[in-house]
Amino acid sequence: MDIDRNRDLMYFIHSVSKLTRNILRQKSERIGMSESYRPLMVEIVRKPGLSQVELVELTHLKAPTISLTLAKMEEEQLIERIIDTKDHRSIRIYPCEKGYELDKNMKDLVKQTSMKCMEGLDEQEIEQAKETLIKIIHNIQEKEI
């Protein structure tokens, strides 16, 4: 594949993001992890007992989207919703065993994909790329663009 090296850096960042997202989407769907489940499952496994409101804040998804996705995930026995014992108006979300297993499989896929993407790069190149991307992220978050 011939790549035009004169393109803007943001073009390359977008290309890498899009290519890896497509690869991970295809691989994750093969193991039963819907693209819509991924951001929620990551947070639910990372911090069991989150509320739906907390998931909205962490994922930046809309509440109705999260509500529908959680219902599907619950139907597939990936998560369970339990009424908070301290505040009976609140519902907490916990991963089920099947959810933990799916999350582990997804993390393995991400790791394998990442390793494939980084083939041919030494540790110094990887660290420099991280530092550069962190600066760009900081610029996007902190400055008015």
C-alpha positions, -999 to 999 in steps of 0.1 A, spaced: 0 0 0 14 34 -10 10 60 17 13 97 10 37 109 37 28 145 30 -6 142 47 -13 160 79 -5 141 112 -42 142 122 -50 122 90 -27 94 102 -41 95 137 -76 92 122 -65 64 99 -49 43 127 -80 48 149 -104 38 121 -84 8 110 -80 -6 145 -116 1 155 -128 -18 124 -104 -47 132 -115 -48 168 -152 -46 159 -150 -75 136 -130 -96 160 -151 -87 190 -184 -95 173 -170 -130 166 -166 -136 203 -201 -121 211 -190 -86 222 -213 -61 204 -197 -28 196 -223 -11 217 -214 -33 247 -177 -25 248 -176 9 265 -202 -2 291 -186 -35 298 -152 -19 303 -165 4 330 -188 -22 347 -160 -47 351 -135 -20 361 -159 -7 388 -187 -31 397 -218 -14 412 -220 17 391 -253 34 386 -267 42 351 -261 79 358 -224 71 365 -222 51 333 -235 81 314 -208 103 329 -180 78 323 -189 68 287 -204 101 274 -232 80 259 -268 92 262 -290 77 290 -316 61 266 -288 44 247 -273 31 279 -307 19 291 -314 -1 260 -279 -15 258 -280 -26 295 -314 -43 289 -298 -64 261 -267 -71 282 -289 -83 311 -310 -104 287 -277 -121 276 -267 -126 312 -236 -104 309 -247 -80 337 -273 -79 365 -290 -48 379 -295 -49 416 -314 -24 438 -291 -5 460 -296 -16 496 -288 19 510 -309 38 485 -338 17 472 -344 42 444 -310 35 429 -301 5 408 -265 -8 407 -250 -27 378 -227 -57 382 -210 -80 358 -221 -117 357 -196 -145 353 -204 -145 316 -196 -108 315 -163 -112 332 -154 -140 307 -164 -119 277 -144 -89 291 -113 -111 296 -116 -124 260 -120 -89 247 -89 -77 266 -69 -106 251 -81 -96 216 -71 -60 222 -37 -70 235 -31 -93 205 -42 -66 181 -21 -40 198 10 -63 196 4 -69 159 0 -31 153 33 -24 171 54 -50 152 86 -35 140 86 -7 166 111 -6 194 103 5 229 117 40 223 95 45 193 65 34 212 72 57 241 78 86 218 45 80 200 27 79 234 43 112 245 33 128 213 -3 116 214 -5 126 251 5 162 241 -22 162 214 -48 149 238 -38 176 262 -41 202 235 -76 190 226 -88 189 262 -73 220 275 -73 245 247 -102 260 228 -100 244 193 
